[in-house]
Amino acid sequence: MFDERSGPASIADFLAARRPGHTLPAALYIGQDAFTADCETIFSRHWIAVGVACDVQEAGDVMALDVGAASIVILRDDDDQLRAFHNVCSHRGARLVPPGRSVVGKLVCPYHQWTYDLNGALALAPHMGIDFEQDLHHLKPVALRDVGGILYACLSDNPPEDIAELANIMEPRLAPYDLRHAKVAFEQDIIEEGNWKLTMENNRECYHCASNHPQLSLSFHAADFGYDPDGLTETEKAEANGLLDAYARYGTHWDKEGLPHAAVEHTVGWPTNFRTQRLIIAGLGESQTPDTRAAVTVPLGDTDRPSMGDVHLWGINSWNHVMSDHAVIFTAFPIAPNRTLVRTKWLVNRDAIEGEDYDLENLTAVWKQTNIEDAHLVALAHQGAMSPGYRPGPYSRFTERALDEFTTWYVDRMTAHGHAGGRGA
């Protein structure tokens, strides 16, 4: 077996050394070369969640964000069309707008005042002469897809075509919530002191939830995230069987309501990695709040119906919970080998009024606390990966199957894009 600590090696060596059913070699979590390769391969050639349509509600609304080494601008143009461009002036490469949101009539480069229409066309280039071919110097577009109100971007000139599968599955699941016409009630950025893959692995299992997320666990059924049937007490077996019976009842109800609910796993073997399922909310069954009651009195879209559950959607760099009263949208962006930006947005009905239709603290309390707890866990995992005592550990086949699939997907995608060869296990 290849020993990653025995001497110089390539990314291909580390990818080939990954054992099925186990975590990655340490260098793929902590190494600068691996981080650079991730940004160039995963975050530059795949569909990455970048925000929500209601981030840019009206013409002239602009949102700029970093995706790996790139910066992109997402905006709504004068024809109400969503567009995305590289945040780079076509003159000498200056960034056009700073990170965050703004409202503009046109995009004006702060360096030399080259000016662009909201469709990306160059409108003004002072002092370039009468023979200057202005039409050749438009902004470079970025592929953008609005899937049920969640925005995905791909920096590649040849984006994976299977984004159509995500749209086909998620449009009908998200349609009742009308996220495109919701609003962002609150947004939070938190920096996790760990690699982005550790952030995603932490999110894709709830093995750790009962002992680390007391608030969140009130709205989750532990059995939803897998269990060892031979390790259950009689009481736990009864609870697990009861949940199976509940899903049968809820499934009948959801079918009658026209609400898709079955698990769809578009993971290993697909460029665009995602998983979705409609989950039963525990407790009082309404929402992910401290008391599991709805936080907002004005429902999202056409959701004034009982027991709609939680539409759970995982992606390459995202996870989402969409409920009848609000949605929580998460995106993760790599900053460094040991730093990851996790951005959380709480969406509510556009007409809901803070202080009247919802209390902001009640709306955000569960996931604010969970984000703090998760950041601590990711930091612990990254610290461990940096230790000479680290060795890839086995995933639980009962509670961490999704992690094994994510890691397998990652190795496959990196290998497919040229990080192949080297020594195997």
Secondary structure, DSSP 8 states (H G I E B T S, - for coil): ---TTSS---HHHHHHH--TTB---THHHH-HHHHHHHHHHHHHHS-EEEEEGGGS-STTEEEEEEETTEEEEEEE-TTS-EEEEES--TTT---SS-SEEEE-SSEE-TTT--EE-TTS-EEE-TTS-TT--GGGG---B-EEEEETTEEEEE-SSS--TTHHHHHHHHHHHHGGG-GGGEEEEEEEEEEESS-HHHHHHHHT--TTHHHH-HHHHTTS-GGGG---GGG--HHHHHHHHHHHHHHHHHHHHHHHHT---S-EEE-TT-SS-EEEEEE---TTSS-SSTTSS-SBSS-STT--SS---EEEEE-SSEEEEE-SS-EEEEEEEEEETTEEEEEEEEEEETT--BTTTB-HHHHHHHHHHHHHHHHHHHHHHHHHHTSTT----B--TTT-HHHHHHHHHHHHHHHHTT---S---
